[in-house]
Amino acid sequence: MKAKMFIAAALVMVLFLMAACSGNNGSTGTNGNTSGKPSPSSSETAGTSNPDAAVPDPVTLKFMLFGDKPADMDKVLAKFEEVSKDSINTKIEFEYNTPQDHRQKMQLKMSTGEAVDVMFDAGWMNLYNHVSLGYYAELDKYFNNDEYPGLKAAFPAEFVEANKINGHLYTIPLTYYYTDLNVISIRKDIREELGLGPITTLEELEVYLQQVQEKKPDYTPLALGGRGFHKLFTPSENGRTDIRLAAVGSDSFTGGIPFSVALSEDGKKVIGAATLGDPDSEFASFPAPFNTHDSIYGHFQKRVDWSKYINKDALAPATGVVSDKGGAGEGTIGGISRDRQKLQEAYGTGLDIEPFVYESEDARNMKPGAIRTDFRANNSVVIPASSKNIDRTMKFFDWLFSSKANHDLFELGIEGEHWVADGDNGYKTTANTTKYQFQPYELTWNPSLSRLNSDQDPATMNYLQYALDNKNYFQIALSGFIFDSKPVATELAKIKPKFDEVEQILKVGYEKNWLEMAQSLNKQMRDSGLETVRAEVLKQVQAYLDAGGK
Amino acid sequence: MENSIARQDQAIKRITLNKKPSFFKEIRKNHLLYLLTLPGILLLFVFSYLPMFGIVIAFQNYNPVKGILKSEFVGFKNFQFFLESSDVYRVVFNTLFLNFLFIGFGTLASLIIAIIFSELKGKYFKRIAQTIVTLPNFLSWTVVATFATSFLLYKEGLINQILRDFGLEGFAFYNTAAYWPLILVIIKLWHAAGFGSIVYLATISGINPEIYEAASMDGATRWGKIRHITLPMVKPTVMLLLLLAMGNIFYGDFGMIYAIVGKNALLYPTTDVIDTYVYRALVDLGNVSMAASVGLIQSIVGFVLVVTVNQLARKFSPDSALF
C-alpha cells in the first residue's frame, strides 16, 4: 500500500515537472514569436503610460556593446540620470562583451529571444543576416519625425536613405567619417635618423623600408598585424559607376567571396561577375582597364615582392602589438594618435609616428571625390524586435543626439574632468581621459556632433578634416545592394573556408607562385559550387538594378 | 585473494541475473532506494533528454523567429556542406589524430604523475608539487595562448631568443605546420596532465596497503610493487576514463586550438579540426541548422565509438567495461 502511494507520488511529481517544463518552453516560444515580428507598435507598453504627465515612468534599458567598460562609466551614468530624470527618466545598464565573443553572444541572445534593448551590430558582424531573419525592429518611423527632433536634426534624410536595407532602416547608423583612411604609419624618428625626407609616394616608402632593412638589422621594416597588408596595392574604381571591385575578401559584398561585378555603361544591366583565380575570359567583357584578372587581383604579386620587408610570422595571433622594433606599421588614420600615445608611453617620448595614406594616390594628395564609400555607416546599433521598450529607447537616442552637451557626456565623459573643449568642434585630453575611454563608434559617432581630438600632428589633422567633408567621397556602384546568402548557403559554407585559407597566405605574400595557388583555389571553389554562387550573384544584382537600384 | 573476491562477485552477479525479478516486484522491494534516485533521473531527463528534441533543428531550415515547430523541414540538406566538402578528410583526420595524441599522452602523463606522487614521502614537497601541477588547468586557453606566443614568436619569442644567443638559427613556429602536433601535445600535457592525475591518485590511495605490505614481505622491490600491484589495480579506472574519452573523440578542442593557433592558414594542415573548420565555414552565415547537423554527426560517432569500445572491453577485460 505504502509502496503504491510512493509510486503514485513519484509519478505525479514527474508529470508535474514535465508539464511545468513544456509549459515554460511553450510560453517562451510564443513570446519569441509575437515579439519577434518587426512591429514597433506592438511594444509600446512600458513607455508613456501616463500621457498627461510630462515626466514618463522610470525605465531601465539594457545595452549590449563590446570592448572594455570605461572605468568611470558609473560616474557618467550617474550624471546622465541626474540631468535627464526630468525629461526622459531613463536608466541604462551596459553589458560589455569581449570583442571575440560579441558576435556569437548576439546570435545566442537573438535565437533565445532574450531581452536586450540596444545591441551593437554592423555590416561586418551579423547585421544583414539578422535583418533577413527578422530579428531587428524597423526604425524608419522614428527618423525625420517631428516627435523626435534630435534624431531629425542629427540624421539628415539622405543619410537615413543610404543606410536602408531592402527599403527599411534597421539601424541607428554611427559614423564620423565614412571611410577611416588606410595608412602606413611610419616611424618619424627613424626616418629622420636615416636622413630621408617626408615620404609621399609608394616608391619612397619602399626606399625607406630598404634602408631600415639594411641599416637596422634588428628591426622589422614593416611590422604587420592580423590583417596583413590589408588593402595596400589594391585598385580603386576612382569614381566609375560601371564596376564594383572586390579585390580582397574583406571588400566582398557577395557573401564573403570577393566577386567583382561589372555593369553596362548606363548601369541598368549586369555584365559579369568574376573572382580570384578566374580565367581572363571571365573578365573579357569588363570595362577597360579592368578587363583582365591581374588588373583587379594582380596586387597579390606586389605583396609577394614586399613580403621581404615584413615580419616572418605575420599570421601568428599576437602580431601587431605596439613594438619599438618596427620601422612602419599598417592601420588607419583614426588610430594614429592612439598608436603614438601607446608607443610613447611604452618606449619614451623620443619615438614618433607619421601617416602615409595609401588609400589611393588621389586621397593621399587630398583631391576632392577621391575616397571610396557606399555612404553606409560602417558601425551601427540595432534594437531587437523582442525589446519591450523600443519607443523609450528611441527617446533616449533622441535625447542623446538633441544637443552637443548630451552627446559629449556619453562620447567624452564629464567636461572638465575627462576632457576640455577646444573650440566648437574639438577637444583636448586631460589626465583623467584614460578613465573614460568610451568607444564612440559603438553608440555615439555622428558627423554633426562628434568632436575631433585636437592632440594630433598637423598631417593627421589635415587628413581627418579632409575625410570629414562629404565632397571628398565618391559613391561606389551597387552601394545599396545587400546580397542574400540563404539561397546558396551550402555552397558558401563549402567555399568560404577554402577561400579564407588561401587568401590569408596570399594577403601576406608568403606564396611566390601566388597565381598558381589562386588558380588551384579557383578550381576547388568551382568543384564546391562557385558557378551556382556566381549565377545567384548575377541574378540578385540584376533584380536590384531592375528595382531601380544603383 | 583478489581472485577469489572477483570470483565471488561474479557468482553473485550470476545468481542475481538468473533470478530476474519482475519490474514491479523490484520497485516494491527497493522503493525507498528508487525514490532516492528520482531527483537524479529527473535532472537527467529534463536537461539531457528533453532538449534532444532539438536535434530536429539539424533537419530544418531553422529560423529562430519562426521557432522549431514552424521552421521548414529540409531533410539532409544541412549535412551536405560538411559531408561533401573535400576538406572533410583533413579535418576529421586532424581531429582524430590530435585527440589520440592528447588522450594517449595525457593518460600516460597523468598516470606517471599519480604514481610518482603516491610514492613520494616528503609531505610538504608533495603538497606543493601537487598544487603546482594542477594549477595550469585553471588557466583559460586565452591566457595560455598569450604564454605560447611569448615563447614561440619568431623575433620576440623566448625560445628563438635563446637559440639566437647560442648562435643558432631560429624556428618560424607559426609558419611551420609540422611542429604543431608536438607543440599542442606539450601545451595540453602542461595544462591538463596534473589535474587528470587526481582521479588516478584517488584510486591508488584506495588500494589496500596490506597488499603492498604482503608484497614487501615476499621481497618485492618498489618497481615490482608498482608493476604488479599499482598498475593492475588502476587498470579499470584507466579503461573507464579512456572509454569516456572515446565519446568525445570526434570533438576538436575548439577553445584550445582557436585561441592558440587562431586564424593562421599556414598551420591548418595539421591543426584544423572539425570544430574550427565549421566555425570558419559558418561564422558569416550564422546558420544554426548547419552547425547543428555537424554537432549531430559528432555525437553519433562518439556514441557509436563508446558502445563499440565498451563491447570490446567487455570481451577482453570485463571488469573495465562501463555497462
Interface residues (C-beta under 8 A of the other chain):
Chain A: A3 F6 I7 A10 M13 V14 L17 C21 G29 G32 N33 G36 K37 R103 Q107 M110 S111 T112 G113 N126 N129 H130 L133 G134 Y135 T220 G226 G255 G256 N311 K312 D313 L315 A316 P317 A318 T319 S323 K325 S485 A489 T490 E491 L492 A493 K494 K496 P497 K498 D500 E501 V502 E503 Q504 I505 Y510 Q524 D527 S528
Chain B: I27 R28 H31 L32 Y34 L35 L38 L42 F45 V46 L50 N63 P64 V65 K66 G67 I68 L69 K77 N78 Q80 F81 F82 E84 S85 S86 D87 A145 T146 T149 S150 L152 L153 Y154 K155 E156 A172 F173 Y174 N175 A259 I260 V261 G262 K263 N264 A265 L266 Y268 Y277 R280 A281 L282 V283 D284 L285 G286 N287 V288 M290
